[in-house]
Amino acid sequence: MSDPSVIPPLTVGKAVFRSRLLVGTGKYRDFSTMRAALLESGADVVTVAVRRATTKMEGGSLLDALPPGMQLLPNTAGCFTTEDALRTARLGRELGLSDLVKLEVLADPKTLLPHPVQTLNATATLVREGFTVLVYTSDDPVLALELESAGAAAVMPAGSPIGSGQGILNRNSLEIILERAKVPIIIDAGVGTASDVTIAMELGAAGVLLNTGIAGAGDPVRMARAMRHALEAGYWASGAGRIERRRYANASSPLGGLIASAEAGGRGIPGE
């Protein structure tokens, strides 16, 4: 029997992720800080930009600096056309990184928003070629369903613009996406601090992917620890059934006996 106190792994297509927190490898000041933060996050899946996979620093490559046992999730970061994204995904597989791919087809360099049509086209093509596609998208519920229909193994709507640190901006759209999805929904982009991760998980997300929120923090290792615990808190809270929101106070202790005591001359303080 499974341990009910342990968060179950996340299955995406044929892949199994032990942790529901997926983290990136960019923007760290050095490889040693990146490695320590990745270990502290508890994540077992890391995104790696295919174009940076062989980056040399501190006498080694990015891949050499990763903790052992990490699953690689190559991404098509920096691609602005379907053709460029397909070429980059294929290169990642040829390099032996993985059959997984985090697909990004961006519309422009200022907003870094996904291009909906080219993202959809690239998803369909990569699925036909045998990739397990985790696709970055906007918080558009209609597009999310289209990407799922195209064969995406996971749909990854942005909480807010990439690297903005604004957290979850449009809860309503994300709730609609989560309500209708049959594949895992992983909130991607915009996480600024631990509470953003908790909110995403409380909404019912299958997981959260982030990078800048850790790498850009004043103390990345400490923030990685916070993100790990925040995801756990949000996961357990999501299934716990929160209390109803009320406009007015509602005493935590029953008032029946207290009211009778007050009428008899006692103090009867609610909540004591």
N, C-alpha and C positions, 0 to 999 in steps of 0.2 A: 504494500500500500504506500501511496505517496504521502510525504510529510505535509500536513495542512498548513504548517508554519513557514513553508518554503514557497516562494513565488515560482510557479511553473515556467518552464522555458517557453520561448516564442518560436513557433514554427512558421517559416516563410518559404513557401514552395517545398523543396526537398531539404532545405537548410534548417538547422535547429540552433537557436541562439540561447545560450544559458542565461544571459542577462538581457533585460528589456531596455537597457540604456546602451545606445550605440554612440560612439564618439569618433571625432575626427582627429587628424594628425597635423593640421595646418596651424600657422600663426604662433607656434611656440618659439620662445627665444633661443632654445637649444634642445638637442635631442635628450639630454639627461632629464630636463624638466618635463618634457613630453612623456618619457617613459615612466617617471614617477607618478605623474597625473593619471596616465592610463591604468596603471596598477591600482591606484587608489579609487578609481571610478568603479571598479568591479566589472567593467565591460569585457566581453570576449570578442566583440566585433568592432573593427576600426575601419573607417573609410580612408581610402588612399587615392589621391588624384593620380591617375595613370601617368600624367606628365611629370609628376614629382616622385614617382616610385623609385627612381635611381638617384635622387638628389644626394649629393655628398656633403656631409658636415661632420666635424669632429673626427675626421679620419674614417668615416663609415657612411653607409647609405641609410636612408630612411627605414628601409625594411630591416636592416641589421639592428636598428635601434629599438624595434618593437619588442615588447615582452614576449616570451615564448608562448605558443599555443593560441595566439590571437588569430581569429578568422578575418581575412581581408575582404573588404567590400570596395572594389575599385569603383571610382566615380568618374563621370565625364565632365568634371568641373571646367568651366571656361569655354564650353562649346555653345555656339550660337546658331547652328544649323543642324538639321537632321543628319546630313552627310558627315559632318565633323563628329557628332556624337557617336554615330555608328562606327566610324573609323577608330575612334578612341576606345570604345568598348571592345572592339575586335582586337586591338593592340593589347589591351589588358589581358585578354584571354590567351593570346599568343605568347605573352610574357610569362604565362603560368600563374597569374595572380589568382584568378577565380572565374567560375562561370556565373557568379553573382555580379550584378552591376547596379550601382545607384545612378539612375539616368537623370541627367540634367540637360535640358536644352533651353538656354536662356534667351529672352527676347531682346534685352539691351543691357549694356554695362552699367547704367546708372541705377536702375531699379533692381536688377538681377531677378526679375520676375520670370517665370517660365513662359515659353511660347506655347500656347495650347495646341495649335495644329501640328507643329513640328514635334512636340513632345509625344503626341498621340501617334503620329506616323512612326517615330523612332521606336516607341514601345512595341507596336505591332510587328515591326521588322525583327527586333531583337528576340522577341518571344518565338517567332518562327525559326530563328537560328539557334534556339535551345538555351538562351540565357534565362536566368532567374532575375526578373526585373523588379527592382524597387524604385518607384518613379516619383521624383520631386514634382509637385504641382502647386497650384494656388489653392485657396480654400473654396473653390467653386464646386458645389455638390454635383452638378451635372457633369462636369469634366471628370470628377472622381469616378463616377459610374462608367463613363466612356473608357477610361483607362483600365478599370477592372475588366470590362468587357473585352478589351484588347489583349488581355492575358497577363496584366501586371500581377506579380505575386504579392506585392504590398504597395499601397498608395500612401504617399508621404506629403500631406498638405502642410503648407507653411503656417506657423502660428502668427508670424509677422515677417517683414522683409529680412533677408539673410543678413546676419551680423548686426541687426539693429538693436537687439537687447530689449525689445518692446514687449516680449512675452506673448500671451494669447490675446489677439485683438478682436477676433470675431468668433465668439463662442457659439453663436447660433448656427453659423454655417458649418462649423466643425461638428456640432451635435447632429446636424442633418446627415453629414457624411458618415459619421459613426453609426447612426441609426440604420442606414441603408446598405452598408458595406458587407460583403461576404468574404473579403480578404482582410488581412491585418492593416490597420491604419496607424501609421507611425508619424507623430508630429515632428516636423523637421523645420528648422530655421526660426530665428528670432528669440530663442531662450536667452535670458539675461542673468537669471539667478535661480536658486533652488526652488522657490515658490512657483515659478513658471512650470517647472517639471511636474510638481505636485498637481497643479491645476490641470495640466494636460492629461495626466493619468486619472484624475478624478472624473474627467469628462468621459472616460472609458477607452482612451487610446490603448493600443496594444503595446506601444513603446514610444520612446523619444530619442531622436537623433540630434546631437548638438556638437559644436566645436568651439566657436568663439567664446561662449559663456564660460568655458573652462580656460582655454588657452589665453584669452585676453584678460583674465582676472588678475588682480594684484598678487594673489597667491594661488596659482593654478592647482596645486596639490590639495590645498584645503578646500577649494571650490569643488574639485572632483569628488571629494568625500561628501560634501554637502549634496551634490547632485545625486549621488548613489542613494543616500538615505531619503532624499526627497522623492525619488521614484518609488521606493518601497512604501513610503507613507501614502502616496497617492494611489498606488495599486490597492493597498488594503482598505483605504477609505472608500474607494470606488465601489467595492462590493459590500460595504458595511451597512449602507442605507442611512444617509444623513437625516437628521431631524428636519422637520418642516420649518421653513422660515416664517416668523411671526412678526407682526408690527409691534405688538406690545409684549411686556414681560410675562413669563410663565414660570411660576415658582418651581424650584427643583424638588421641594418636599411637598407631599399632599397637604392641602389646607384644611380639610374637614375638621380634624381634631383640634388644630391650632385655633380655628375660628371659634369653636365651642369654648376653648380655654380662655380666649380673649374676652368672650362675653361673660365669663365667670370671674373676670378680674385678672387673668394672666396676661403675659405680654404677647404671646403668639406671634413670633417673628418668622415670616416665611423664609424658607431656605436654611434655617438653623438645624 
